[in-house]
Amino acid sequence: MTAVFTTRSTPLILAGMAVERFISICFPLHFSYMCTVPHTLLLIGVILILAATPPITDLLIIVIKEPPSFFHSVISCDHSLLFPDSSIYYKNCVFDGLYLSFVALILLYTYCKIMLTAQAASTSLASVKRARNTVLLHGVQLLLCMLAFVVPSLQAALISLFPQLIIEIRYVFFLVVYIIPRFMSPVIYGFRDELFRKYWFRYLSCQSLKIIRVRPGTLKEACR
């Protein structure tokens, strides 16, 4: 449930961040009273509700349709086994299609408007470049999020071909689809920050220039 919740909330968060960049570039005079703390909290609440709707409805459908003995049975931790009803599959397909289409349209619209604003200004403002690169990164992250919706069919095919490697296949797909994209996001945004990047390279340069002192006795023993 937690993995499903975070997977569906990530595209909505990307859409909110793209809209924030769009407002800051295309409507700079309105930014101060449009992007406020109450509006941000309202957006977070909407994202939480939208992301929590599919898993909560899945649970409600299972509670209504399955007998009580189902909840006392031993089942492998897999979405298709925990929620075997076919209506849940079709419902999630509709939800996922709407979510991804909505986010893709927002990213495309904000990127085009930012590019048009940059051309109208006839200048290479650093803020415009930063906003454009941010929206492009959001597009890459959206593609990584889409892996979560392609993987189940590919994973099922591999498991049918190699049933003896079912644990390894599930582990690899979980690492590639759920862990690595969430690990890349803070790293990418961290390196885009000039202050963080400056101290990071300073730390690496200090580590490379650090002299390791070796006692003469230890060096002689190592040379024997």
Disulfide bonds with the S-S distance in Angstrom:
none
